[in-house]
Amino acid sequence: MNHLQKIKSEDPLPIEPESREIPGWKRTLDIALILAATPVLLPVMLFIALTVRCTSSGPVLFRQERVGRRGKLFRCFKFRTMVVGNNTAVHQGHLANLMTSNAPMVKMDMNGDPRIIPFGLTLRTMGLDELPQIFNVLFGQMSLVGPRPCVPYEYQQYLPWQKERFNVLPGLTGFWQVSGKNNTTFEEMIRLDIHYVRNNSVWFDLKIILKTIPALVLQVLEMVSRRKMAQIAENGGMVKFQPSTKLQVQPSPVSQNRRMSGQIKNQQSL
């Protein structure tokens, strides 16, 4: 990606003591787009809430403390896609490995996660589990576009220059999400977020929003491909035959010769 290579060449700057105020156009854009999408979003969110309620025991919404603008903590809402009481130590270890390595930021559930409830993987892959964060946007804690809101134990491991990404409101989607996401490293994510912080505008936000749907489609296709590869690996690199598959047995050369000689004898006797 050319834009990513350009962003890599930018020198990181330390976090500003006081970030700039939230521009008025951003709040206006957020509210206008949410109001315009409400007739579509409400039925979808109601259907997802019923699905979560009917397929898993526990609350419909998952509330988690996240780090927002200027390092301020807030309650982030999501549709619950995991079983209640799952161990977060597994995620902390996975995240710590991504932050200290040069590996792509692939989610744990891409390779299968037993903690996920039925249909949870689909919701997570399509980003539908994050729709309740619209309320965080209405409360002024988030924006439609911005860096991904991180958890406190992730924030504690950030370097000073990386915290510049917290100079703006976190968002449901962002420049990183439409720039490769699962194919980028942690440092590349940080640089993409900082690039957005330094260059955000109404046109940049609209461009990111328009790119979000195609990015989600590619993410779903990637998830399907990874699942197929995982199934092939589980089968030892062999593709299983379907029960309905009919195998055609080719006759051996010996049986073919016998058949031909029998046909010749029959012709001679005529």
C-alpha positions as CSV (number, residue, x, y, z in Angstrom):
1,M,0.0,0.0,0.0
2,N,1.5,3.3,-1.1
3,H,-0.2,5.4,1.5
4,L,1.0,3.1,4.2
5,Q,4.6,3.3,3.0
6,K,4.3,7.1,3.0
7,I,2.9,7.1,6.6
8,K,5.8,4.9,7.7
9,S,8.2,7.7,6.7
10,E,6.5,10.2,8.9
11,D,8.4,11.0,12.1
12,P,6.4,10.2,15.3
13,L,5.7,13.2,17.5
14,P,5.1,13.1,21.3
15,I,1.5,13.5,22.5
16,E,0.4,17.1,22.8
17,P,-0.4,18.4,26.4
18,E,-3.8,19.5,25.3
19,S,-5.3,18.1,22.0
20,R,-7.4,20.4,19.8
21,E,-11.1,20.8,20.5
22,I,-13.5,18.5,18.6
23,P,-14.5,20.4,15.4
24,G,-18.2,21.3,15.1
25,W,-18.6,19.6,11.7
26,K,-17.7,16.2,13.2
27,R,-20.5,16.2,15.7
28,T,-22.9,17.5,13.1
29,L,-21.9,14.8,10.6
30,D,-22.2,12.0,13.3
31,I,-25.7,13.0,14.3
32,A,-26.9,13.6,10.7
33,L,-25.7,10.2,9.5
34,I,-27.1,8.4,12.6
35,L,-30.5,10.0,12.1
36,A,-30.5,9.1,8.4
37,A,-29.6,5.5,9.1
38,T,-32.0,5.0,12.0
39,P,-34.8,3.4,10.0
40,V,-32.4,0.7,8.8
41,L,-30.3,0.3,12.0
42,L,-33.2,-0.1,14.4
43,P,-34.7,-3.3,12.8
44,V,-31.2,-4.8,12.4
45,M,-30.2,-4.1,16.0
46,L,-33.5,-5.5,17.2
47,F,-33.0,-8.7,15.2
48,I,-29.4,-9.1,16.5
49,A,-30.6,-8.5,20.1
50,L,-33.3,-11.3,19.7
51,T,-30.7,-13.6,18.1
52,V,-28.3,-13.2,21.0
53,R,-31.0,-13.6,23.5
54,C,-32.3,-16.8,22.0
55,T,-29.0,-18.5,21.3
56,S,-27.1,-17.8,24.6
57,S,-27.8,-17.2,28.2
58,G,-26.8,-13.9,29.6
59,P,-27.3,-10.2,28.8
60,V,-27.7,-9.0,25.3
61,L,-25.2,-6.1,25.6
62,F,-21.6,-6.3,26.7
63,R,-20.2,-3.3,28.6
64,Q,-16.5,-2.8,28.8
65,E,-14.3,0.0,30.0
66,R,-12.4,1.6,27.1
67,V,-9.9,4.4,26.7
68,G,-11.2,7.4,24.8
69,R,-10.0,10.9,23.9
70,R,-7.2,12.3,26.0
71,G,-7.0,8.9,27.9
72,K,-10.4,9.4,29.5
73,L,-12.2,6.1,30.4
74,F,-15.8,5.4,29.3
75,R,-18.2,2.5,29.1
76,C,-18.3,1.0,25.6
77,F,-21.3,-0.9,24.4
78,K,-21.3,-4.0,22.2
79,F,-23.6,-6.9,21.4
80,R,-22.4,-9.8,23.5
81,T,-20.7,-12.4,21.2
82,M,-19.0,-14.5,23.9
83,V,-20.1,-16.7,26.8
84,V,-20.5,-15.0,30.1
85,G,-17.5,-15.1,32.4
86,N,-14.9,-15.9,29.8
87,N,-11.2,-15.5,30.8
88,T,-9.7,-12.2,29.6
89,A,-6.1,-13.4,30.3
90,V,-6.1,-15.2,27.0
91,H,-6.9,-12.0,25.1
92,Q,-4.3,-10.0,27.1
93,G,-1.6,-12.5,26.1
94,H,-2.6,-12.5,22.5
95,L,-2.7,-8.7,22.4
96,A,0.7,-8.4,24.2
97,N,2.2,-10.7,21.5
98,L,0.8,-8.5,18.7
99,M,2.1,-5.3,20.3
100,T,5.7,-6.7,20.6
101,S,5.9,-8.6,17.4
102,N,5.7,-7.8,13.7
103,A,2.8,-10.1,13.1
104,P,-0.4,-9.1,11.4
105,M,-3.2,-8.1,13.8
106,V,-5.4,-11.1,13.2
107,K,-8.1,-11.7,15.8
108,M,-8.1,-14.8,17.9
109,D,-11.6,-15.8,16.6
110,M,-10.4,-15.9,13.0
111,N,-8.9,-19.3,13.7
112,G,-11.7,-20.5,16.0
113,D,-12.5,-19.5,19.6
114,P,-14.7,-21.8,21.8
115,R,-15.8,-18.8,23.8
116,I,-17.8,-17.4,21.0
117,I,-21.6,-18.0,21.0
118,P,-23.6,-19.2,18.0
119,F,-23.6,-16.6,15.2
120,G,-21.1,-14.6,17.2
121,L,-18.3,-15.0,14.7
122,T,-20.5,-13.7,11.9
123,L,-21.5,-10.6,14.0
124,R,-17.9,-9.9,14.8
125,T,-16.6,-10.4,11.3
126,M,-19.2,-8.1,9.8
127,G,-18.8,-5.5,12.6
128,L,-22.4,-5.8,13.6
129,D,-21.6,-6.4,17.2
130,E,-20.4,-2.8,17.5
131,L,-23.6,-1.2,16.4
132,P,-24.6,-0.4,20.0
133,Q,-21.6,2.0,20.1
134,I,-23.9,4.4,18.2
135,F,-25.2,5.3,21.7
136,N,-21.6,6.1,22.7
137,V,-21.5,8.4,19.7
138,L,-24.7,10.1,20.8
139,F,-23.3,10.5,24.3
140,G,-20.3,12.3,22.8
141,Q,-17.8,9.6,23.9
142,M,-17.1,8.3,20.4
143,S,-17.5,9.4,16.8
144,L,-18.4,7.4,13.7
145,V,-14.9,7.7,12.4
146,G,-11.8,7.6,14.6
147,P,-9.1,5.2,16.0
148,R,-10.3,1.9,17.6
149,P,-11.0,2.4,21.3
150,C,-8.5,0.3,23.2
151,V,-8.8,-1.4,26.6
152,P,-6.9,0.0,29.7
153,Y,-4.3,-2.8,29.8
154,E,-3.4,-2.1,26.2
155,Y,-3.2,1.7,26.9
156,Q,-0.7,1.0,29.7
157,Q,1.8,-0.5,27.2
158,Y,1.7,2.4,24.7
159,L,4.9,4.4,24.1
160,P,4.6,8.2,24.5
161,W,4.6,8.9,20.8
162,Q,1.9,6.3,20.2
163,K,-0.5,8.1,22.5
164,E,-1.0,10.8,19.9
165,R,-3.8,8.6,18.5
166,F,-5.9,9.6,21.6
167,N,-6.0,13.2,20.6
168,V,-9.3,12.6,18.8
169,L,-12.5,10.7,19.7
170,P,-12.4,6.9,19.0
171,G,-14.6,5.7,16.3
172,L,-16.7,2.8,15.0
173,T,-14.7,2.7,11.8
174,G,-11.4,4.4,10.9
175,F,-8.5,4.8,8.5
176,W,-6.9,1.6,9.9
177,Q,-10.0,-0.5,9.4
178,V,-10.2,0.4,5.7
179,S,-6.5,0.1,5.1
180,G,-5.9,-3.6,5.5
181,K,-6.7,-4.1,9.2
182,N,-5.9,-7.8,9.7
183,N,-3.0,-7.6,7.3
184,T,-1.3,-4.7,9.2
185,T,1.0,-4.9,12.3
186,F,0.4,-3.0,15.5
187,E,2.9,-0.3,14.7
188,E,1.3,0.2,11.3
189,M,-2.1,0.5,12.9
190,I,-0.7,3.2,15.2
191,R,0.8,5.1,12.3
192,L,-2.4,4.9,10.3
193,D,-4.3,6.3,13.3
194,I,-1.8,9.1,13.8
195,H,-2.1,10.0,10.2
196,Y,-5.8,10.4,10.6
197,V,-5.4,12.5,13.7
198,R,-3.2,14.9,11.8
199,N,-5.3,15.0,8.6
200,N,-8.9,14.5,9.7
201,S,-11.5,16.5,7.9
202,V,-15.1,16.2,6.8
203,W,-14.0,14.8,3.4
204,F,-11.6,12.4,5.0
205,D,-14.4,11.1,7.3
206,L,-16.8,10.7,4.4
207,K,-14.2,8.8,2.3
208,I,-13.5,6.4,5.2
209,I,-17.3,5.8,5.7
210,L,-17.7,5.0,2.0
211,K,-14.8,2.6,2.1
212,T,-16.1,0.8,5.2
213,I,-18.7,-1.5,3.5
214,P,-16.2,-2.8,0.8
215,A,-13.6,-3.4,3.6
216,L,-16.2,-5.4,5.6
217,V,-17.0,-7.5,2.5
218,L,-13.3,-8.3,2.0
219,Q,-13.0,-9.1,5.7
220,V,-15.9,-11.6,5.5
221,L,-14.3,-13.2,2.4
222,E,-11.0,-13.5,4.2
223,M,-12.7,-15.1,7.2
224,V,-14.3,-17.7,5.0
225,S,-11.0,-18.4,3.3
226,R,-9.2,-18.8,6.6
227,R,-11.9,-21.2,7.9
228,K,-11.6,-23.4,4.8
229,M,-7.8,-23.5,5.1
230,A,-8.2,-24.4,8.8
231,Q,-10.5,-27.3,7.9
232,I,-8.1,-28.6,5.2
233,A,-5.3,-28.4,7.8
234,E,-7.4,-30.3,10.3
235,N,-7.9,-33.0,7.7
236,G,-4.2,-33.4,7.2
237,G,-4.2,-31.5,3.9
238,M,-6.8,-33.8,2.3
239,V,-10.3,-32.7,1.2
240,K,-13.0,-34.9,2.5
241,F,-15.3,-36.7,0.0
242,Q,-19.0,-35.9,0.3
243,P,-21.3,-38.8,1.1
244,S,-23.2,-38.2,-2.1
245,T,-20.1,-38.3,-4.3
246,K,-20.2,-41.2,-6.8
247,L,-16.9,-42.6,-7.8
248,Q,-16.5,-44.0,-11.3
249,V,-14.2,-47.0,-11.2
250,Q,-12.1,-47.3,-14.4
251,P,-11.7,-50.8,-15.7
252,S,-8.3,-52.2,-15.6
253,P,-6.3,-52.9,-18.8
254,V,-6.7,-56.7,-18.3
255,S,-10.4,-56.5,-18.1
256,Q,-10.5,-54.3,-21.2
257,N,-8.5,-56.8,-23.2
258,R,-10.8,-59.6,-22.1
259,R,-13.8,-57.6,-23.1
260,M,-12.3,-56.8,-26.5
261,S,-11.4,-60.4,-27.2
262,G,-14.9,-61.5,-26.2
263,Q,-16.4,-59.0,-28.7
264,I,-14.0,-60.3,-31.4
265,K,-15.0,-63.9,-30.9
266,N,-18.7,-63.0,-31.0
267,Q,-18.2,-61.2,-34.3
268,Q,-16.3,-64.1,-35.7
269,S,-19.0,-66.6,-34.8
270,L,-21.6,-64.5,-36.6
